[in-house]
Amino acid sequence: MNNRLALHAAAALSLALLATAALAEPHPLEGERWKTRPVVVVVPRDSDPLLAKLRAALDATSGREAFRERDMVLYTVVAGKGSRNDQPLAPAHTAALLQALELDAQGPAAFVLVGKDGGVKLREGAGVDLNEVFAEVDRMPMRQPR
């Protein structure tokens, strides 16, 4: 009986440590602060129209250049799997990102623009217009000539 109790206690302790580690995991946007303007797109499936529209805009040279010129990076979470500029994120980082921005990987589709200061500047759904996003960035104080 004591062995069984010890086994249950060890399992409970392991679960508690894992949960604590997941909660303590910093979200990846903290490393972007004052360097880039993250765009976070969360969609429930790879065939989502928002993701297709964004990929098409960024496949065009003008869209890609406008994105880079504004120091933007792209985070995507597709069906729960995260990436930064098409490089996979660890599941814990993806979970921390979603939690920090209060987003749900199962939908609905979401588009979030984060400023260099780490604050959310724009939240949109599937109807987002990338040209309007660029205009929003251009109005930001850090984009103004000094």
C-alpha positions as CSV (number, residue, x, y, z in Angstrom):
1,M,0.0,0.0,0.0
2,N,2.8,2.4,0.8
3,N,4.5,1.8,-2.6
4,R,1.2,2.6,-4.3
5,L,0.8,5.8,-2.3
6,A,4.4,6.8,-3.1
7,L,3.8,6.1,-6.8
8,H,0.7,8.3,-6.8
9,A,2.5,11.1,-5.0
10,A,5.4,10.9,-7.5
11,A,3.0,11.1,-10.4
12,A,1.1,14.0,-8.9
13,L,4.4,15.8,-8.3
14,S,5.6,15.2,-11.8
15,L,2.3,16.6,-13.2
16,A,2.5,19.7,-11.0
17,L,6.1,20.4,-12.1
18,L,5.1,20.1,-15.8
19,A,2.2,22.4,-15.3
20,T,4.4,24.9,-13.4
21,A,7.0,24.8,-16.2
22,A,4.4,25.4,-18.9
23,L,3.0,28.4,-17.0
24,A,6.5,29.8,-16.5
25,E,7.3,29.5,-20.2
26,P,7.7,33.0,-21.6
27,H,5.8,33.6,-24.8
28,P,8.1,34.1,-27.8
29,L,7.0,37.7,-28.4
30,E,9.1,38.8,-25.4
31,G,12.2,38.2,-27.5
32,E,10.8,40.4,-30.3
33,R,10.3,43.5,-28.1
34,W,11.9,46.6,-29.5
35,K,13.3,44.6,-32.5
36,T,10.3,43.6,-34.7
37,R,6.6,44.0,-35.2
38,P,5.1,40.5,-34.9
39,V,2.0,39.6,-36.9
40,V,0.3,36.6,-35.3
41,V,-2.2,34.6,-37.5
42,V,-4.2,31.8,-35.8
43,V,-6.3,29.5,-38.0
44,P,-8.0,26.2,-37.2
45,R,-6.8,24.5,-40.5
46,D,-4.2,25.0,-43.2
47,S,-6.9,25.6,-45.9
48,D,-8.3,28.7,-44.0
49,P,-9.0,31.6,-46.3
50,L,-7.2,34.1,-44.0
51,L,-4.0,32.1,-44.2
52,A,-4.3,31.7,-48.0
53,K,-4.9,35.5,-48.4
54,L,-1.9,36.3,-46.3
55,R,0.4,33.8,-48.0
56,A,-0.6,35.2,-51.4
57,A,0.1,38.8,-50.3
58,L,3.5,37.8,-48.9
59,D,4.4,35.7,-52.0
60,A,4.2,38.9,-54.0
61,T,7.4,40.9,-54.0
62,S,5.8,44.1,-53.0
63,G,4.1,42.5,-50.0
64,R,7.3,40.7,-48.9
65,E,9.3,44.0,-49.2
66,A,6.6,46.0,-47.3
67,F,6.6,43.4,-44.5
68,R,10.5,43.5,-44.2
69,E,10.6,47.3,-44.5
70,R,8.4,47.6,-41.4
71,D,10.4,45.1,-39.4
72,M,7.5,42.6,-39.3
73,V,7.8,38.9,-38.6
74,L,5.1,36.3,-39.1
75,Y,3.9,33.9,-36.4
76,T,1.4,31.4,-37.5
77,V,-0.6,28.8,-35.5
78,V,-2.2,26.4,-37.8
79,A,-4.3,23.6,-36.3
80,G,-2.4,24.2,-33.0
81,K,1.1,24.0,-34.5
82,G,3.1,27.2,-34.3
83,S,5.9,28.7,-36.4
84,R,7.9,31.9,-36.7
85,N,8.7,32.8,-40.3
86,D,8.0,29.2,-41.2
87,Q,10.3,27.8,-38.6
88,P,8.5,25.5,-36.1
89,L,7.9,26.6,-32.5
90,A,8.1,24.3,-29.6
91,P,4.6,23.3,-28.4
92,A,5.2,25.1,-25.1
93,H,6.1,28.3,-26.9
94,T,3.0,28.0,-29.1
95,A,0.8,27.5,-26.0
96,A,2.4,30.5,-24.3
97,L,1.9,32.6,-27.4
98,L,-1.8,31.7,-27.6
99,Q,-2.3,32.3,-23.9
100,A,-0.5,35.7,-23.9
101,L,-2.7,37.0,-26.7
102,E,-5.8,35.2,-25.5
103,L,-6.3,33.3,-28.7
104,D,-7.8,29.9,-29.4
105,A,-6.1,27.6,-31.8
106,Q,-9.4,26.0,-32.8
107,G,-10.9,29.2,-34.2
108,P,-12.2,31.5,-35.3
109,A,-9.4,32.8,-37.5
110,A,-7.5,35.7,-35.9
111,F,-5.0,38.3,-37.1
112,V,-3.0,40.2,-34.4
113,L,-0.5,43.0,-35.0
114,V,1.9,43.5,-32.1
115,G,4.0,46.7,-31.9
116,K,7.7,46.9,-31.1
117,D,6.7,47.8,-27.6
118,G,5.0,44.4,-27.2
119,G,1.4,45.9,-27.1
120,V,-1.4,44.6,-29.3
121,K,-2.0,47.3,-32.0
122,L,-4.6,45.6,-34.1
123,R,-7.0,42.6,-33.8
124,E,-8.8,41.5,-36.8
125,G,-10.6,38.4,-38.2
126,A,-10.6,36.8,-41.6
127,G,-11.5,40.2,-43.3
128,V,-8.1,41.8,-42.5
129,D,-6.6,44.0,-45.3
130,L,-2.8,43.8,-45.4
131,N,-2.6,47.3,-46.9
132,E,-4.6,48.7,-44.0
133,V,-2.2,46.9,-41.6
134,F,0.8,48.5,-43.4
135,A,-0.9,51.9,-43.1
136,E,-1.5,51.3,-39.4
137,V,2.2,50.5,-38.9
138,D,3.2,53.6,-40.8
139,R,1.2,55.7,-38.4
140,M,3.1,54.3,-35.4
141,P,5.4,56.7,-33.6
142,M,8.5,54.6,-34.2
143,R,7.9,54.8,-38.0
144,Q,7.8,58.6,-38.0
145,P,10.9,60.6,-39.1
146,R,12.8,62.1,-36.2
